[in-house]
């Protein structure tokens, strides 16, 4: 069983992954902005074993928040061998933006790029001693192609994909395997802001949770770097 950090675990994809891995018996440390969002849910710390379950306040824009979360997790679990990055935000900032939208671009950069970067850096020394550590990053199809006019969101996801590649390069000899998951439309609250594709026809959060579960069971020799999945057909650019 693994000792896992999951960011953005209070809703959407992060929550689905946490529920799946909790049922499988892994030790979970969940990073969320508001711990109260998990009260009276299956991820409520009051109904789970404190020896292998932790909920910690985590703000991707606050570097100190990341270090405190890692330190608190290691104090309980003694180690960390997996990070699943699910925290992310969406903003509709076009290429020709107005001055009031500059903060939106800065927020996208802080949360979608610097958040995973700093959290990985803070946990890196623990990942390197496991010989089979895993880093799973929810990137998005927007990290592979820019669709429509979402300049700032795509920019942040392209940068995140580049970061994933560097993580893979840096950690390979220590047995760290990195997977960038790149879904199209997923049935979450965030998807409502992007399009009106029928929910039932979207990729479901539980589908991605299943993929993550399988990734954690694969040997180092068979871990894919990238998994692209889409509920809609896209023609090549």
For each residue, the residues with C-beta under 8 A, 3 or more apart:
1: 24 25 26 27
2: 21 26 27 81 82 134 216
3: 26 27 29 73 77 78 79 80 81 82
4: 21 26 27 28 29 80 81 82 83 84
5: 29 31 69 70 73 80 82 83 84 119 123
6: 9 14 17 18 21 28 29 30 31 83 84 86
7: 14 31 58 60 83 84 85 86 87 115 116 119
8: 11 12 13 14 31 32 85 86 87 88 138
9: 6 14 15 17 18 28 30 31 32 43 86
10: 14 15 30 32 33 34 37 38 43
11: 8 14 15 37 188 189
12: 8 15 16 86 186 188 189 190 205
13: 8 16 17 86 138 186 188 205 208 209
14: 6 7 8 9 10 11 17 18 30 84 86 87 138
15: 9 10 11 12 18 19 43 205
16: 12 13 19 20 205 206 208 209
17: 6 9 13 14 20 21 84 86 205 208 209 212
18: 6 9 14 15 21 22 28 30 43
19: 15 16 22 23 42 43 209
20: 16 17 23 24 206 209 210 212 213
21: 2 4 6 17 18 24 26 28 209 212 213 216
22: 18 19 25 26 28 42 43 48 53
23: 19 20
24: 1 20 21 213
25: 1 22
26: 1 2 3 4 21 22 52 216
27: 1 2 3 4 52 53 77
28: 4 6 9 18 21 22 52 53 54
29: 3 4 5 6 53 54 55 56 69 72 73 76 77 80
30: 6 9 10 14 18 38 43 54 55 56
31: 5 6 7 8 9 56 57 58 69 87 119
32: 8 9 10 35 37 38 55 56 57 58
33: 10 37 57 58 59
34: 10 37 57
35: 32 38 39 45 55 56 57
36: 39
37: 10 11 32 33 34 41
38: 10 30 32 35 41 43 44 45 55
39: 35 36 44 46
40: 44
41: 37 38 44
42: 19 22 47
43: 9 10 15 18 19 22 30 38 48 55
44: 38 39 40 41 47 48
45: 35 38 48 50 53 54 55
46: 39
47: 42 44
48: 22 43 44 45 52 53
49: 52 53
50: 45 53 54 76
51: 76
52: 26 27 28 48 49 77
53: 22 27 28 29 45 48 49 50
54: 28 29 30 45 50 72 73 76 77
55: 29 30 32 35 38 43 45
56: 29 30 31 32 35 68 69 72 73
57: 31 32 33 34 35 65 69
58: 7 31 32 33 65 66 69 87
59: 33 62 65
60: 7 65 66 87 110 111 114 115 116 119
61: 107 110 111 114 115
62: 59 65 66
63: 66 67 118
64: 67 68
65: 57 58 59 60 62 68 69
66: 58 60 62 63 69 70 115 118 119 122
67: 63 64 70 71 122
68: 56 64 65 71 72
69: 5 29 31 56 57 58 65 66 72 73 119
70: 5 66 67 73 74 80 119 122 123 126
71: 67 68 74 75
72: 29 54 56 68 69 75 76
73: 3 5 29 54 56 69 70 76 77 80
74: 70 71 77 78 79 80 126
75: 71 72
76: 29 50 51 54 72 73
77: 3 27 29 52 54 73 74 80
78: 3 74
79: 3 74 126 129 130
80: 3 4 5 29 70 73 74 77 83 123 126 127
81: 2 3 4 126 127 130 132 133 134
82: 2 3 4 5 133 134 135 136 216
83: 4 5 6 7 80 119 120 123 127 134 135 136
84: 4 5 6 7 14 17 135 136 137 138 212
85: 7 8 115 116 119 120 135 136 137 138
86: 6 7 8 9 12 13 14 17 138
87: 7 8 14 31 58 60 111 115 116
88: 8 111 112 138 140 190
89: 107 108 111 112
90: 153 190 193 194
91: 101 104 105 107 108 152 153
92: 150 153 193
93: 97 101 104 105 108 150 151 152 153
94: 97 149 150 151
95: 149 151
96:
97: 93 94 101 102 104 105 151 152
98: 101
99: 102
100: 103
101: 91 93 97 98 104 105 152
102: 97 99 105 106
103: 100 106 107
104: 91 93 97 101 107 108 152
105: 91 93 97 101 102 108 109 152 155
106: 102 103 109 110
107: 61 89 91 103 104 110 111
108: 89 91 93 104 105 111 112 113 152 153 155 156
109: 105 106 112 113 114 156 159
110: 60 61 106 107 113 114 115
111: 60 61 87 88 89 107 108 114 115
112: 88 89 108 109 115 116 153 156 157 159 160
113: 108 109 110 116 117 156 159 160 163
114: 60 61 109 110 111 117 118
115: 7 60 61 66 85 87 110 111 112 118 119
116: 7 60 85 87 112 113 119 120 137 160 163
117: 113 114 120 121 163
118: 63 66 114 115 121 122
119: 5 7 31 60 66 69 70 83 85 115 116 122 123
120: 83 85 116 117 123 124 127 135 167
121: 117 118 124
122: 66 67 70 118 119
123: 5 70 80 83 119 120 126 127
124: 120 121 127 128 171
125: 128 129
126: 70 74 79 80 81 123 129 130
127: 80 81 83 120 123 124 130 133 135 171 174 176
128: 124 125 133 171 174 176
129: 79 125 126 174
130: 79 81 126 127 133 175 176
131: 174 175 220
132: 81 175 177 219 220
133: 81 82 127 128 130 171 174 175 176 177
134: 2 81 82 83 176 177 178 179 215 216 223
135: 82 83 84 85 120 127 164 167 171 176 177 178 179
136: 82 83 84 85 178 179 181 212 215
137: 84 85 116 160 163 164 167 178 179 180 181
138: 8 13 14 84 85 86 88 181 183 208
139: 142 143 144 157 160 161 164 180 181 182
140: 88 143 157 182 183
141: 144 145 147 182 183 184 228 230 234
142: 139 145 146 147 150 153 154 157 158
143: 139 140 154 157 158 160 161 180 182
144: 139 141 161 182 228
145: 141 142 154 234 237
146: 142 150 151 154 158
147: 141 142 150 154 234
148:
149: 94 95
150: 92 93 94 142 146 147 153 154
151: 93 94 95 97 146 154 155
152: 91 93 97 101 104 105 108 155 156
153: 90 91 92 93 108 112 142 150 156 157
154: 142 143 145 146 147 150 151 157 158
155: 105 108 151 152 158 159
156: 108 109 112 113 152 153 159 160
157: 112 139 140 142 143 153 154 160 161
158: 142 143 146 154 155 161 162
159: 109 112 113 155 156 162 163
160: 112 113 116 137 139 143 156 157 163 164 180
161: 139 143 144 157 158 164 165 180 182
162: 158 159 165 166
163: 113 116 117 137 159 160 166 167
164: 135 137 139 160 161 167 168 178 180 225
165: 161 162 168 169 225
166: 162 163 169 170
167: 120 135 137 163 164 170 171 176 178
168: 164 165 171 172 176 177 178 225
169: 165 166 172
170: 166 167 176
171: 124 127 128 133 135 167 168 174 175 176 177 178
172: 168 169 175 176 177
173:
174: 127 128 129 131 133 171
175: 130 131 132 133 171 172 220
176: 127 128 130 133 134 135 167 168 170 171 172
177: 132 133 134 135 168 171 172 220 223
178: 134 135 136 137 164 167 168 171 225
179: 134 135 136 137 215 223 224 225 226 227
180: 137 139 143 160 161 164 225 226 227
181: 136 137 138 139 208 211 212 226 227 229
182: 139 140 141 143 144 161 226 227 228 229
183: 138 140 141 186 203 208 228 229 230
184: 141 203 229 230 231 232 234
185: 191 194 195 197 202 203 230 231 232
186: 12 13 183 190 191 202 203 204 205 208
187: 191 199 200 202 203 204 205
188: 11 12 13 191 205
189: 11 12 192 193
190: 12 88 90 186 193 194
191: 185 186 187 188 194 195 197 199 202
192: 189
193: 90 92 189 190
194: 90 185 190 191
195: 185 191
196:
197: 185 191 201 202 231 232
198: 201 202
199: 187 191 202
200: 187
201: 197 198 231
202: 185 186 187 191 197 198 199 231
203: 183 184 185 186 187 207 208 229 230 231
204: 186 187 207 208
205: 12 13 15 16 17 186 187 188 208 209
206: 16 20 209 210
207: 203 204 210 211 229
208: 13 16 17 138 181 183 186 203 204 205 211 212
209: 13 16 17 19 20 21 205 206 212 213
210: 20 206 207 213 214
211: 181 207 208 214 215 227 229
212: 17 20 21 84 136 181 208 209 215 216
213: 20 21 24 209 210 216 217
214: 210 211 217 218
215: 134 136 179 211 212 218 223 224
216: 2 21 26 82 134 212 213
217: 213 214
218: 214 215 222 223
219: 132 222 223
220: 131 132 175 177 223
221:
222: 218 219
223: 134 177 179 215 218 219 220
224: 179 215 227
225: 164 165 168 178 179 180
226: 179 180 181 182
227: 179 180 181 182 211 224
228: 141 144 182 183
229: 181 182 183 184 203 207 211
230: 141 183 184 185 203 233 234
231: 184 185 197 201 202 203
232: 184 185 197
233: 230
234: 141 145 147 184 230
235:
236:
237: 145
